[in-house]
């Protein structure tokens, strides 16, 4: 589904990704771990098409398409979803409007008609119930005055509504208490399936207690320096990153 | 003839017909004397740099002293849908229109009088006395709203610039007094459909007693040829709260001069001002909020969007006096340029004379927020739709806090009409 080859990304005048290569097959969940400043969030932003994150070398294929040639909105409509580490607040645009507009944009790209308003509400209510979110969130401004945990839950709600093919979740676990973590993990797990891939960008192992990845990759200085199975996350938790970084430098 | 000389001449013409019961003849002369001594403001004065005072030089606005029944009936069509639970009082060209209004007198502990004598201190503003004094000199009537202790009432005041074909002047004067623990909701609207030039110079004076709460919404939707200046003064007592939500869409040239004084311990003000302009409109505000007692609080938010060749300006001046220990203020002033010839100037100003205060401010002029735009794009929203959404969000963000849903909808509809093209399509969906 996702094939990244020798990706170099510059933010401003800073080179953050330096020849990153990674493949995420369809149906798999991959975790990207690494110390602060290793380039984890930059990878997520670059794949989602954030302006200012410039790919200077390499290529990214998404379902065989050149992802980097697509503007951000086109990537989203093609099924790429970014769950933000710090979701912005947009007072004045309510959640229900955003969800409906986003879903219809995705449907339009897939050649489907706009969803009926009643059907949409039923659909969203079902997802909200699953995420244990109060319906009053629908009429509030996007993320407006939400707590950190509510914002993350809202990101997962959007993901469940949009049912992306490729979900990139950037530090979705940060700022969550243990109960919220379980709900968020439940949301992520519910989306696992043979037609979908999920990339979890995370600093700590604790989310991976609830969402078991198929593969774990360690990112350092803008490159994948080590990969392994789910047991790698536990080892990183136990031993830290230094041993991997030392081994890769040798 | 200069604008000031013309005003003095107009006053001499109408002075004999202005009721001494509202302001004595001497009182009116003294008020005019204030204006004559200081002169009308000019663009060289720092606090008037962005106001457009030219129409006063170019046109002669004739003060209106009488209304007739036919004109009142004609104005009926200009009135917006009533707000449930609010008692409405309508003024046409500054004159009370009883057939369109609720009964005056006293109800639920609140007395309403349209010919009340103006307090001697009315219009004597430390910020800028001139236009307030002009209202005292010319006011043919004065609306007085007095709420006794613990009274509660919702009141809507409509000032309609109704007269077609003449360049009319009106001088609305309003006094609001909320007694201890009183709760008033005041909706003040300035409306006009006429394309012809009108001049309205409104002065409003509020005294908010201990632990009282006044929620005041002002909406200015005057016609395209209107010139509208207003002067507002509020004195806020101990533990009292004053929210002021203002929305400005109309008028060729509009200027607000505001001075709120947090006079009692624990007094609070929340002031939010939203402006949407187009073509060559000018809207300028100079707002001084003075913290004169301990533990007082200000929040001040401004959102101005300028399309076409229009120009928005907001100068938010916060003063922390020596006795204001433990006080806090927060200012968030933002403007958005939406036209190639548009202009904006937002300025937070802080003047602090005591330690132990918190004062934060942020001011931006410019483009749409790139982080917000990327968030929308990342959800598959088209760029031009995302931009329209953010313009809408920018403008309506403050209106969302107005606690009268029907009024909020009316304001949002008015905003939506201001949008064009793709922006309009998005706005219509969101109203």
Interface residues (C-beta under 8 A of the other chain):
Chain A: X48 X49 X50 X51 X71 X72 X73 X75 X76 X77 X81 X82 X84 X87 X88 X90 X91 X92 X93 X97 X98 X101 X102 X105 X106 X109 X141 X142 X158 X162
Chain B: X369 X370 X371 X372 X374 X375 X376 X377 X378 X379 X380 X381 X382 X383 X385 X386 X389 X390 X392 X393 X394 X395 X396 X397 X400 X429 X430
